[in-house]
Amino acid sequence: RDIRKFGYRMEPAMDDIPTVYANGKSFSEMTTDKNEVVMTFKYISKTDAFTGWMKIKYQGNLSLWYDKHNFTVKLYGDKGLKRKLKVDLRGWGEQNKFVWKANYIDRSHARNIVSARLWADIVASRPIYNKRMMYAPNHGAVDGFPFRLYVNGEYYGLMTWNIPKDGWMAEMTEDNANHCILCAEINGTSGTSSCDFAAEFSDTAWSVEFPDEISNGLKYSFNDIISCVKNDSDEDFKANIDSHLDMYSAIDYYIFFYLNAGTDSLAKNMLLMTWYCGAYDMDGTWGRQYAGMEQGATTACPEGYANTNSLLWRRVEACLGQELHDRYFDLRETVLSKEHIMAKFEQFENQISEDMFAEDYALNSGMKGISGSDFLTTLSEWLDARFAYVDA
């Protein structure tokens, strides 16, 4: 059957590490990130098993240069790829498109997924809660679980099976003309680009992740945000911006990446989901840079970030400083407390054995960082230093 319903349980279980066997084409035949190949696959967990065919291609930008790759996969129930194989994993709903993440710059495999879960907790804590995000998987953020991947009989390494950057992540459908997901693609220091909210929409600055094209009406709507950010007085900006861009999401976004030192996220990687700020691509957080180096706990925001001059964040700081302060310290008492953050990371990290981490690193020795109990100890120390810096 091409629709699998689990209902009474979570698949896979929280303490389970499934194994996936991919067979057929060689990954070397995926010569570019757009080139799909067809393979068979088998998924085996403690509680279920299913097989099928898949289209698979490389995913990501900088990660294409790494020895261990990310992939976008689409699952099918027949060799002719006419019938989608839809599976309900982790309660996300019945889907056939996913991302397999290598987490090459983060040997712990935890930062991207746990950060997304923390972001979901922040979204759920807002005093005004968007109904669409209530029903979206993980409140409009990615989620995932670890699995072991074999390719043509050879072990490829530890991966995470993730929600993709797609419409179903945010409970969006193609038949709704107001549904759109954009992703910022440019960092810089000039403060003049569309990703700085200083210029009108450009499809070189913002990729259209859903649907395939952005309508003229949504371009006008996006440009209304830019006009408010660029042209309104401080008083008018404070009064009007929420009619164009959800300010709960903007304030939370700035707080979150200020705290986690997400230096690659003040412009590039930010999602706008008609028009809510969404967090994405978070392996370069909590003491790790997007290129894999260590990130200091006293990194200044925005001065020490890849984007230093976003007009949006300048306006938010200038006009909504009290709101930023109050929301930050509310979150610090709850979902951004050290206890809550560490519990989320421990839950993820402790499900993977030290032997699995060692096996993964032995095969992929270029991976960055540390894993397991050493990672948790280092993270705890980094959090203490970052809290002291940002709280002050």
C-alpha positions in Angstrom: 0.0 0.0 0.0 1.3 3.5 -0.8 -0.1 5.1 2.3 1.1 3.8 5.6 -0.8 4.9 8.8 0.8 4.4 12.2 -1.6 6.4 14.4 -1.1 4.5 17.6 2.6 4.9 17.8 5.6 7.0 16.6 7.7 5.7 13.8 10.5 5.3 14.4 10.5 5.2 18.2 12.6 7.9 20.0 15.3 5.4 21.0 15.5 3.7 17.6 18.1 4.2 14.9 16.7 2.8 11.7 18.8 1.4 8.8 18.3 2.3 5.2 19.7 0.3 2.3 20.0 2.1 -1.1 20.9 0.0 -4.2 21.3 0.6 -7.9 23.0 3.7 -9.3 26.3 5.1 -7.9 26.1 8.4 -6.1 28.9 9.6 -8.4 26.3 9.7 -11.2 24.7 12.7 -9.5 27.0 15.1 -11.2 25.2 18.2 -10.1 22.7 19.1 -7.4 19.9 19.0 -10.0 20.7 15.5 -11.4 18.4 12.9 -10.0 19.1 9.2 -10.2 16.7 6.3 -9.5 17.5 3.6 -6.9 15.7 1.1 -4.8 15.6 1.4 -1.0 14.7 -0.6 2.1 13.9 1.0 5.4 14.1 -1.2 8.6 13.5 -0.1 12.2 12.6 -2.0 15.4 8.9 -1.6 14.6 8.5 -1.5 10.8 10.0 -2.1 7.4 9.1 -1.0 3.9 10.7 -0.9 0.5 10.3 1.0 -2.7 12.0 3.1 -5.4 13.3 6.6 -5.0 14.5 9.6 -7.0 17.6 10.9 -5.2 19.8 14.0 -5.8 22.3 16.1 -4.0 21.0 18.8 -1.6 22.6 22.0 -0.3 25.2 24.5 -1.5 28.4 24.6 0.4 27.9 21.0 1.5 28.3 19.9 -2.1 32.1 20.3 -1.6 32.1 17.9 1.3 33.0 14.2 1.0 29.7 13.2 2.7 26.7 14.6 1.0 23.1 15.7 1.8 20.3 14.3 -0.4 16.7 15.1 -1.4 14.7 11.9 -1.9 11.3 11.2 -3.3 9.8 7.8 -2.5 7.7 5.7 -4.9 5.8 2.4 -4.7 6.4 1.2 -8.2 9.4 0.9 -10.6 7.8 3.2 -13.1 7.7 6.0 -10.5 4.0 6.6 -11.1 2.7 6.0 -7.6 4.1 8.0 -4.7 5.0 6.0 -1.6 3.7 8.2 1.3 4.9 7.4 4.8 4.0 9.0 8.1 7.3 9.3 10.0 7.5 11.0 13.4 3.9 12.1 13.1 4.6 14.5 10.2 1.8 13.2 8.1 1.8 11.1 5.0 4.6 12.4 2.7 7.0 11.1 0.0 9.6 13.9 -0.2 12.4 14.2 2.4 16.0 15.3 3.0 18.8 13.0 4.2 21.2 15.2 6.0 24.9 14.3 6.4 25.7 17.0 9.1 29.3 17.1 7.9 30.2 20.1 9.9 28.6 18.8 13.1 29.7 15.3 14.2 27.1 15.4 17.0 24.4 15.4 14.3 22.3 17.3 16.9 22.5 21.1 16.2 20.3 21.3 13.2 17.5 19.1 14.5 17.6 20.2 18.1 17.7 23.9 17.1 14.6 23.3 15.0 12.8 21.7 17.9 13.8 24.7 20.1 12.5 27.1 17.5 9.2 25.1 17.4 8.9 25.5 21.2 9.4 29.3 20.8 6.7 29.4 18.1 4.3 27.5 20.3 5.0 29.9 23.3 3.9 33.0 21.5 0.9 34.9 23.0 -0.7 35.1 19.5 -0.3 31.7 17.8 -0.7 31.4 14.1 -3.2 28.6 13.4 -1.4 27.3 10.3 1.7 26.7 12.4 -0.3 24.9 15.0 -1.1 22.1 12.5 2.2 22.2 10.7 4.8 19.5 11.5 7.1 20.9 14.2 5.3 24.2 14.1 6.7 25.2 10.7 10.3 24.1 11.3 12.2 21.1 10.1 12.6 18.0 12.2 14.4 14.7 11.9 15.7 11.5 13.3 19.1 9.7 13.0 19.5 6.7 10.7 22.3 4.5 9.3 22.7 4.5 5.5 24.2 1.7 3.3 24.8 2.3 -0.4 25.2 -0.7 -2.7 26.2 -2.8 0.3 28.8 -0.4 1.8 28.2 1.7 4.9 27.9 5.4 4.0 27.5 6.8 7.5 25.2 8.2 10.1 22.6 10.6 8.7 19.4 12.4 9.8 16.1 11.9 8.0 14.6 15.4 7.8 11.5 17.4 6.8 12.4 19.2 3.6 12.2 22.9 2.8 8.8 22.4 1.2 5.2 23.5 1.4 4.1 20.7 3.8 6.7 21.9 6.3 4.4 25.0 6.9 1.0 23.4 6.1 0.9 25.1 2.7 -0.8 23.9 -0.4 -0.4 24.9 -4.1 -4.1 25.6 -4.5 -3.8 28.6 -2.0 -2.6 31.7 -3.9 -1.3 33.2 -0.7 1.0 30.3 0.2 4.6 30.9 -0.5 8.0 30.1 1.1 11.1 32.2 0.3 14.6 31.6 1.4 17.2 34.4 1.7 20.4 33.5 -0.3 22.8 36.5 0.3 24.9 37.6 3.2 26.9 40.8 3.1 27.9 44.0 4.9 26.6 46.6 2.4 23.1 46.8 3.8 21.7 47.4 0.3 20.4 44.0 -0.9 16.9 42.6 -0.9 18.1 40.1 1.8 18.9 43.2 3.9 15.3 44.4 3.4 16.8 47.4 1.6 15.7 46.6 -2.0 12.7 45.2 -3.7 12.2 41.5 -4.4 14.9 39.8 -6.5 14.9 36.2 -7.5 18.7 36.1 -7.2 18.5 37.2 -3.6 15.5 35.1 -2.6 14.9 31.5 -3.8 11.3 30.5 -4.2 11.0 27.2 -2.3 7.2 26.8 -2.6 5.4 26.8 -4.9 7.5 26.7 -8.1 7.0 30.4 -8.8 6.0 33.5 -6.8 3.0 35.4 -8.1 3.0 39.1 -8.9 0.6 39.6 -6.1 2.9 38.1 -3.5 5.8 40.1 -5.0 3.8 43.3 -4.3 3.1 42.0 -0.8 6.8 41.3 -0.2 7.7 44.7 -1.5 5.2 46.3 1.0 7.5 44.9 3.8 10.5 46.5 2.1 8.8 49.8 1.8 7.8 49.8 5.5 11.3 48.9 6.6 13.0 51.4 4.3 10.7 54.4 4.3 8.5 54.6 7.4 9.4 56.8 10.4 10.1 55.0 13.6 6.6 55.7 14.9 5.0 54.5 11.6 7.3 51.4 11.5 6.2 50.4 14.9 2.6 50.9 14.1 2.5 49.4 10.6 5.1 46.6 10.3 2.9 44.0 11.8 0.4 44.4 9.0 3.1 43.3 6.5 5.4 41.0 8.5 4.5 39.0 11.6 6.5 40.8 14.3 6.3 38.1 16.9 8.2 35.9 14.4 10.7 38.6 13.6 11.5 39.4 17.3 11.8 35.7 18.1 14.0 35.1 15.1 16.5 37.8 16.1 16.5 36.7 19.7 17.1 33.1 18.8 20.0 33.6 16.5 21.5 36.3 18.7 21.6 33.7 21.5 22.8 30.7 19.6 25.4 32.7 17.7 23.9 31.6 14.3 26.3 33.8 12.3 24.9 32.6 9.0 21.3 33.4 9.7 20.7 37.1 10.0 20.1 37.3 6.2 21.0 34.1 4.3 18.9 31.0 5.3 16.0 33.0 6.8 12.7 31.7 5.5 9.7 34.0 4.9 6.5 32.0 4.9 3.9 34.6 3.7 5.0 36.4 5.8 6.4 34.8 9.0 10.1 34.5 9.7 11.2 30.9 9.8 14.4 29.3 11.0 16.3 26.9 8.7 19.8 25.3 8.2 21.0 25.5 11.8 24.0 23.2 12.0 26.2 26.4 12.4 24.9 27.3 15.8 25.7 26.9 19.6 29.5 27.2 19.2 29.9 26.0 15.6 30.3 28.2 12.5 28.6 27.4 9.3 31.9 26.3 7.8 32.7 24.0 10.7 35.1 26.1 12.8 34.4 26.9 16.5 32.4 30.0 17.3 33.3 32.0 20.3 30.7 32.5 23.1 31.1 36.3 23.1 30.6 36.8 19.3 28.9 40.2 18.9 25.6 40.4 17.1 25.5 41.6 14.4 29.1 42.8 14.2 30.6 39.3 14.3 28.0 37.7 11.9 28.2 37.1 8.2 25.6 39.7 7.6 26.2 42.8 9.7 23.9 45.5 8.2 20.4 44.2 7.7 18.0 47.2 7.7 15.2 45.0 9.2 17.2 44.2 12.4 18.4 47.8 12.7 14.8 48.9 12.7 13.7 46.2 15.1 16.5 47.2 17.5 15.7 50.9 17.2 11.9 50.7 17.4 11.2 47.6 19.3 14.0 47.5 21.9 11.7 47.1 24.9 9.7 44.3 23.2 13.0 42.5 22.4 14.2 42.8 26.0 10.9 41.6 27.5 10.5 38.7 25.1 14.1 37.6 25.6 13.9 37.3 29.3 10.5 35.6 29.1 12.0 33.0 26.9 15.1 32.7 29.1 12.8 31.6 31.9 11.2 28.9 29.8 12.2 27.4 26.4 15.6 29.2 26.3 16.6 28.2 29.8 19.8 26.2 30.1 17.9 23.3 31.6 15.4 23.1 28.6 18.1 23.5 25.9 20.4 20.9 27.5 17.5 18.5 27.9 16.6 18.7 24.2 20.3 18.1 23.2 20.7 15.2 25.7 17.5 13.6 24.4 18.8 13.6 20.9 22.5 12.8 21.6 21.9 10.0 24.1 19.9 7.9 21.6 23.1 7.4 19.5 25.7 5.1 20.9 29.4 6.1 21.2 30.2 3.2 18.9 27.9 4.6 16.2 29.6 8.0 16.5 33.0 6.4 16.3 32.0 4.3 13.3 30.7 7.3 11.5 33.8 9.4 12.1 36.1 6.5 11.1 34.5 6.5 7.7 34.2 10.3 7.4 37.2 11.7 9.2 36.8 15.1 7.7 33.7 15.8 9.8 34.0 18.7 12.2 33.5 19.0 15.9 32.9 16.3 18.6 30.0 14.1 19.6 28.4 12.2 22.4 29.2 13.0 26.0 32.2 15.2 25.1 29.9 17.4 22.9 27.3 17.7 25.7 30.0 18.8 28.2 31.4 21.4 25.8 28.0 22.7 24.9 27.1 23.2 28.6 30.2 25.2 29.1 29.6 27.3 26.0 26.0 28.0 27.1 27.1 29.3 30.4 29.5 31.8 28.7 26.9 32.8 26.0 24.1 33.3 28.6 26.4 35.6 30.6 27.3 37.6 27.5 23.8 37.9 26.0 21.9 38.4 29.3 24.1 41.4 30.0 
